């Protein structure tokens, strides 16, 4: 079995575990367990809370004391047990703590998966820039495959999605131990704890341009959590008015168009960044969120199905043009000696603070527009669209950045 194929399997499973529940669990919690909007939002905020500190801690362990592939494997094995425990819980408070613990062990594996892939490819004399993206795209394919599996087996409204994810996590955890050893690298110069935690990148916040960039990255990270948390619940709300429609019978399949779109828009990022620069690309992303939410507000699984499909397609632009493009912008703008820390700061703002804000605040909005258990979804989505619109109006005035085209494929030294 070739190294490339083994890494493809690892990346596929990494996101298969997540895709088994991330998009569908909102419908299970709201429709089956009858959690409130705030309680559902709190569950999704666990991703952000865990991202504030756990990736750094696990990164230090992999850097200093234990092989990275073993840390990856142990995290998934522990996560498997926590997911199975969560599948047995119906109390919202206890469920929150179970998913917080799971997030504390899953979120670090996203970075560890990349680290293991980079090390194995380097030691096998592969070109990371050229060879990793075709491997990583299988992660998104794994996420989509998990969503489809959960939908087709009818697990989207019950705890089987968590059990399925648990079994997948256990399999990946054991598989990770078969990956070639990724031993800790002993640095000649010891890093301070401040640097090891990635905190040295916070000096970037002293620059007005970077402060505003990271601030809006946080706000867009919040927007991402909104559809993760409530997209499934929204589609399942049409069971009364459109019970036989495709979107109600297979909401997760419909939502998976978003991930398919994501894989396609990734390919357009080099062109858009080169042609327009990060300011216009981020602005495109913000207004894509406006349309994403607005089309949800006016669409339905019946005659309005094309509007929902269009919203799914737009998601790829909304997500990639701030998440992937933002990461590339950070890579180009910061000094080489804090490059990794700066990427950690970007993830901290989007998957950490942004996810927390998005999880809690979106739950408050949903509860505000819910009366006697019935949610006014058009008003909910229009409120979210208004949020994105305000960001879109403010961003070009406060973010000052002059685009200087860099040839596609140029390498920063």
PyMOL commands that set and color helices and strands:
alter all, ss='L'
color gray80, all
select helices_A, chain A and resi 3-19+25-32+37-51+54-64+68-86+92-123+128-152+160-176+193-196+199-206+208-239+246-249+251-266+269-298+305-333+336-368+377-398
alter helices_A, ss='H'
color red, helices_A
select strands_A, chain A and resi 370-371+374-375
alter strands_A, ss='S'
color yellow, strands_A
deselect
rebuild
show_as cartoon
